[in-house]
Amino acid sequence: MFDLSALAKHYQTLTDAELLRLRSEGGLTDEAEPVLANEIRRRNLKETVLKRHKVHQRILLRDEAKEKGFGGRGPSLQFFGRHFLNQADKEANIQIRTKWFVLGGIPLIPLASYRFKCTGDPNKWFHWDTEQRVINRVPLNWTQVFLTWMKTAIVIIGAGLVLAGYLFYQDWKRH
């Protein structure tokens, strides 16, 4: 059985911002929802405070999900990958993209995964979205991370083989 009094005591220990974050995230059980509503009512947190909190959280999320730096030579933060959580996301073109620490155009360290509502055709191999709006942050998508590392390794190995072939050809041509 679910202990509602323990949950109410837990909600009492949270800050106003934490309560508002729980409320805006949603997804609570049917039992937890009224307990949270009672604590918000007890603290006299008005709907305007909740709306202001939601707007503030959206701004923070949008800033967090921006690419930063120049992807050419120096360090930057860039997004790689396009996956879907489920069929409904695929039909709505809501993609999971992973933010990476990139050095010289090479993705090295995965930082976070986000869901984006994107424009454009998700079935094309190469496409750039003219508009993508961040929806939320999700747990790091390890399938996408490993695929990106594999693609990066293939490109690096391929470039190394081309360079080795060129050097071999130059050496062969001289002799």
N, C-alpha and C positions, 0 to 999 in steps of 0.2 A: 504494500500500500504506500502511496505517495504521502510524505509528511509535509503538509501545507504550513504548519507552524514553523518548521525549520526553514522552509523556503521564505516565509515572511521575515524571519529573523535575518536571513542572508540578504534579502533586499534592503533591509534597514541599514546594513553595513555599507551598502554601495553609495557612491556619490551621486548627485543629481545627474551629472553627465553620463555616468555608467547606466543609470536607470533609463535615461532618454535614449541611449544607444541601444539598449535591449529592446525598448519599445519600437524604435525605428527599424531595427533589423527584423523583428517579427519572428515567426517560426516557433513560438512557444507552444507548449502543450495546452490543452483545454483547461487543465487544472491550474497551470502557472499564470495564464493570462489574467484572470481576475485578481490574483494575489498581487501581481505587478501593478494593475490598475488601482488597487486599493492603496498601495504605497505611494504611487504618483499623486493620488487624490489627497492622501494624508499630508504630503509635503506641499500641497497646493501648487503643483506645477501645472501651469495653464497650457492650453493647446498652442498658444502663440509661442511659448518657450519651446515646445516640441517642434513646431514648424521651423523656427529659427535654428534649432539644433540640426535638423535634417538638411537645411540649406548649407550650414557650416560644414557638415560632414561631406556633402557632395563636392564642395569647393576643395576640401582637403584631399578627397579621393581623386578628383580631376588633376590637381597639382602633383600628386604622388604618381599618377599614371602617365606623366609626360616623358617623352624622350628628351634627353639632355646631352649637350656636348655635340661634337662633330664626329661622325662615324668614320672619317677618312683615316687619319694617321694617329690621332691622339686617343685618350680614353673617353668613353661616352657611355650613356645608358640608352639601349635600344631594345625594341621589341622584335621577337622572332617567333615563328610558328603560327599556325592557324588550325585549331582543333575545335570540336564541339562537344559539350557535355552530354547531349542527348539529341534525339531526332527533332524535338520541338525547337531546340536552339539552332539546329542546322537549317530548319525551314524558315526561321526568323532571322537567320544570318547573325546569330550571336556567337562570336568566336572567343575562344580562350587564346590569349597571347601572353607570352612570358617575357618579362623585362630582364635584360642581361647587362652585366658590366662587360663592355666591349673594349678591346685594345687593338687598334689598327684594323678595324673591321671584323675582328675575330671574336665571336662570343665566348667568353671565358667562364663567368660565374653567373648562374641564374639567381635572380633576386626575388621575384614575385610573379605570380600569374594573376591575370585579370580577365574579366568577361567584358567584351566590347560589342555594342550594337553597331554593325558595319553596313555600309552601302556597297554596291557592286555585286558581282556574281561570285559566290563562294566556290563554284565548281571550276573556275579557271585556274590554271597552274600558276600563271604570273598575273597578279592584279594588285593594283594599289588602290586603297580605299580613299575616296575623296573626303569621306567623313566617317569618323568612328567615335562613338560616345561610350565612355567607361560606365559600366553598370555596377560592378562590385569587384572586390578582391576575393580570390579563391585560393585554396591551398595550392602549393607549387605542383604543377602538372608534370610529374616525373617522366611520363611517356614522351611528352613534348621535349623535355630537357634532354633525354637520351637521344632522341631523333636529331635534335639540333647539334649535339656533340658528334653524332655519327656523320652527319652531313658536313660539318666543319672538318672532321678528320679526313673524309674522302676528298674534299677540296684541297686540303694541305698536302695529302699524299699525292694526289693528281698533279698539283703544281710542282712538287718535288720530282716526280717522274718525268714531267715535261722538261724541267731544268736539267736533270741528269741526262736525258736523251739529247738535249741540245749540246751539252758539254761533251758527251760522247761523240756526237756528230762533228763538232768542231775539232776534237782531237783526231778523229779518223780522217778528216779532210786535210789536216796538216801532214799526216804521214802517208 
